[in-house]
């Protein structure tokens, strides 16, 4: 599992231009690439030392005859990459250069000519190996990114062979004819081996889920919106970043505005969510009915709500319902909640209604009155366990009487008790759901460390 430090940016976009733009951008910086290089080279070293290589056999010309050789039980015991660099080629892809690499190999050898034959164990030290590889990052038709090896070149310099227990003329003779196939095999097979490794990485990338369930009510689409954009200091990935009601992929009433990530490079990875991402989240959950809540006697944690309690505050309720009955509250959002991102501020404006019912002994209900509610809330965000989590705070409430079956009354009489119910019942319920979190894009076993979240306003 790869651990990288990341920053998450929430961007409020002030622009009148509307087009098919991403809801989320991912930026991989040079610092992130350098870390990925170190991790990748370490994995490469471990894999090479575990690799079982095929035997090498063949003929080399010797005077009027041939030297038949066989090299078997080839095992790499040490790999060193003292010099390696990774860079971005704007508009093309990624360039990896490995310089002055060295390998230590143990192997069995066998040589036969028409004059003599011999065999034994040897240690091979190969130095001054140089590899230059260029990778591209195309987009497939399912919205996955992929990685392809488009160019590769390997050169090797010195090969030093020590034949165990051999010396003198035969030692030099054997080494001469063993060096050639080893050099040829290294140059011939290095790039195909790199290509095979890249294909494994590509298969992992293609297997990543781009449509991820958030919960039973919603899903998020993290498929790529366009080809990765490669610049000299970073790579930008444009992801759709749309939240849908579960199983319903019809269009959102919102259109994403264009945006760019602020010019920062302190972190290895940046995730930039626009207002559009959260707007589609609000729409998805509103469509799924997530903002509709019922509070009844059996679900109220802090006290039993009854017509007697309401009657003690509002005489009209006491007159209407002489016999005390349990009370049920039905809350619902009457409009899609409005998301607003401003500098260091994430607010949600909710327009809703609350209908108050008396629950009669036969379990039927009788409507007492209905109120309009305007709630201003703020959300604090954090990242934990690869998820974006939130905590809702109620800032301001406004009530107005929409309809009453008990007669007109001053709604201000109920503000304290209703505010208390919302604070003790509704807000904790909402926070329990928010604490489950939104899954962040799956980046192939990448774990975020030291995440930092900022909310910025971007002007165009």
Secondary structure, 3 states (H helix, E strand, C coil): CEEEEEEEEEEEEECCCCCCCCCEEEEEEHHHHHHHHHHHHHHHHHHHHHCCCCCEEEEEEECCEEEEEEEEEEEEEEEECCEEEEEEECCCEEEEEEEEEEEEEEEEEEEECCCCEEEEEEEEEEEEEEEEEEEECCECCCCCECCEEEEEEEECCCEEEEECCCCHHHHHHHHHHHHHHHHHHHHHHHHHHHHHHHHHHHHHHHHCCCEEECCCCEEEECCECCCCEECCCEEEEEECCEEEECCCCCCCCCCCCCCCCCCCCCCCEEEEEEHHHHHHHHHHHHHCCCCCEEECCCCCCCCCCEHHHHHHHCHHHHHHCCCCCEEEEEEEECCCCEEEEECCEEEEEEEEEEEEEEECCCCCEEEEEEEEEEEEEEEEEEEECCEEEEEEEEEEEEEEEEEECCCCCCHHHHHHHHHHHHHHHHHHHHHHHHCCCEECCCCCCEEEEEEEEEEEEEEC
